[in-house]
Every structure is written in C-alpha cells, then in structure tokens.
Amino acid sequence: MQVAGAARKINEEAKIYDKKLQEIKYDKREFPHCIVLVSELFGFGDWKKIIVEICSAMLENRIYLNVMDLSEFMQYVGHARGCADRFNLMLIERVEAFVKHETINMKLNFTYEQDKSET
C-alpha cells in the first residue's frame, strides 16, 4: 500500500519535494493524516475487505487514513474556512465516525456555532 510507504517516510522525517524540486516543510504529527482521493465513491458494493485494510493500515502505521471522493474533500476544505486546526479536527472526527460505523460511505452534516470573534 503506497499510503503505508508514505507514512513510513514521514516518520523517518524524509525530505519531500514539490514538482519544482522545492522542499515542502511539513508539521510531523504523532499521527499524520493520509487522504486517498477517488473520483467517485459508490454507495453500493462489498467494502468489508477495504474497510479491514484501511483499519489495518491505520493501526500498523499510526496514521489517520481517510478515503473520500473529491466533492467530499472540497466540502471539508470549504467548511474548514482556511483554518488548519479546524481541518485537522474534522478529519480526526471523520476517522472516528468511520471506525465507529465501519462504513466507507459517510455523508457530511456540519453545524456551526457562531464564533463571537466573527461577528
């Protein structure tokens, strides 16, 4: 699994470069986030084997692994409103829901409390 190899490289604090060969600085967390984007995530089919593989990869590599389609990912980006901590928390909560419900097909349901600093 390529995600496992990438997680190992992060844990080894390997240098990562963009396509212009500029080093990408990243905040190495105890449990890094790994996101697998697919064009579309269908609600039908037998996902049991995939779910087991995702859970195994998370446990063996100490990562948060989210598999989602592009439209769901963009919803997370939009709802994070530019806040990396909010994005991080939403991804952690998504993994918790994935583990609790043992399903790869989840629907977003965001609720907001108005932040007094935003008024």
C-alpha positions as CSV (number, residue, x, y, z in Angstrom):
1,M,0.0,0.0,0.0
2,Q,1.5,3.3,-1.1
3,V,0.0,5.2,1.8
4,A,1.9,3.0,4.3
5,G,5.2,3.7,2.5
6,A,4.5,7.5,2.5
7,A,3.7,7.3,6.3
8,R,7.0,5.5,6.9
9,K,8.8,8.2,5.0
10,I,7.1,10.9,7.1
11,N,8.0,9.1,10.3
12,E,11.6,8.8,9.1
13,E,11.4,12.6,8.6
14,A,12.4,12.2,4.9
15,K,12.5,15.4,2.8
16,I,9.6,15.9,0.5
17,Y,9.8,18.0,-2.7
18,D,7.3,19.6,-5.0
19,K,7.4,19.3,-8.8
20,K,9.8,22.3,-8.9
21,L,12.2,20.5,-6.5
22,Q,11.4,22.9,-3.7
23,E,11.4,21.2,-0.3
24,I,8.0,21.0,1.3
25,K,8.1,21.8,5.0
26,Y,5.5,19.9,7.0
27,D,4.4,19.6,10.6
28,K,5.1,16.0,11.6
29,R,2.3,15.0,13.9
30,E,2.3,11.9,16.0
31,F,-0.5,10.5,13.8
32,P,-0.2,12.1,10.3
33,H,-3.3,12.4,8.1
34,C,-3.3,10.4,4.8
35,I,-6.1,11.2,2.4
36,V,-6.8,9.0,-0.6
37,L,-8.9,10.9,-3.2
38,V,-11.1,9.0,-5.6
39,S,-13.1,10.4,-8.4
40,E,-16.3,8.9,-7.1
41,L,-17.1,6.7,-4.1
42,F,-20.1,4.5,-4.8
43,G,-22.6,3.6,-2.1
44,F,-23.1,0.0,-3.3
45,G,-20.7,-2.9,-3.3
46,D,-18.9,-5.0,-0.7
47,W,-16.5,-2.8,1.1
48,K,-15.7,-5.1,4.0
49,K,-12.2,-6.1,2.8
50,I,-11.3,-2.4,2.0
51,I,-12.5,-1.4,5.5
52,V,-10.3,-4.0,7.1
53,E,-7.3,-2.9,5.0
54,I,-7.9,0.8,6.0
55,C,-8.2,-0.1,9.7
56,S,-5.1,-2.3,9.5
57,A,-3.1,0.5,7.7
58,M,-4.1,3.0,10.4
59,L,-3.1,0.7,13.2
60,E,0.2,-0.6,11.7
61,N,1.4,2.8,10.5
62,R,0.0,5.1,13.2
63,I,-1.9,7.3,10.7
64,Y,-5.3,8.7,10.2
65,L,-6.5,7.4,6.8
66,N,-9.4,9.0,5.0
67,V,-10.7,7.6,1.7
68,M,-13.1,10.1,0.1
69,D,-14.2,11.5,-3.2
70,L,-13.2,14.9,-4.5
71,S,-16.5,16.5,-3.8
72,E,-16.5,15.4,-0.2
73,F,-12.9,16.6,0.2
74,M,-13.8,20.0,-1.2
75,Q,-16.6,20.3,1.3
76,Y,-14.1,19.7,4.1
77,V,-11.8,22.3,2.7
78,G,-14.7,24.8,2.4
79,H,-16.0,24.1,5.9
80,A,-12.5,24.5,7.4
81,R,-12.6,28.1,6.2
82,G,-8.8,28.3,5.9
83,C,-8.2,27.0,9.4
84,A,-5.7,24.1,9.5
85,D,-6.7,23.2,13.1
86,R,-10.4,23.0,12.1
87,F,-9.5,20.9,9.1
88,N,-7.4,18.6,11.3
89,L,-10.2,18.2,13.8
90,M,-12.8,17.4,11.1
91,L,-10.5,14.7,9.6
92,I,-10.0,13.2,13.0
93,E,-13.7,13.2,13.7
94,R,-14.3,11.6,10.3
95,V,-11.9,8.8,11.1
96,E,-13.7,8.3,14.5
97,A,-17.0,8.0,12.7
98,F,-15.5,5.6,10.1
99,V,-14.2,3.3,12.9
100,K,-17.5,3.6,14.9
101,H,-19.8,2.8,12.0
102,E,-17.5,0.6,9.9
103,T,-18.5,2.2,6.7
104,I,-16.7,4.0,3.9
105,N,-19.8,5.8,2.8
106,M,-20.5,8.8,5.1
107,K,-22.4,11.9,4.5
108,L,-21.3,15.3,5.8
109,N,-23.5,17.1,8.3
110,F,-22.0,20.3,9.5
111,T,-23.4,22.5,12.2
112,Y,-21.9,25.8,13.2
113,E,-21.9,27.8,16.4
114,Q,-21.3,31.4,15.6
115,D,-17.8,32.4,16.8
116,K,-18.1,35.7,18.7
117,S,-14.9,36.9,17.1
118,E,-16.5,36.5,13.6
119,T,-19.4,38.9,14.4
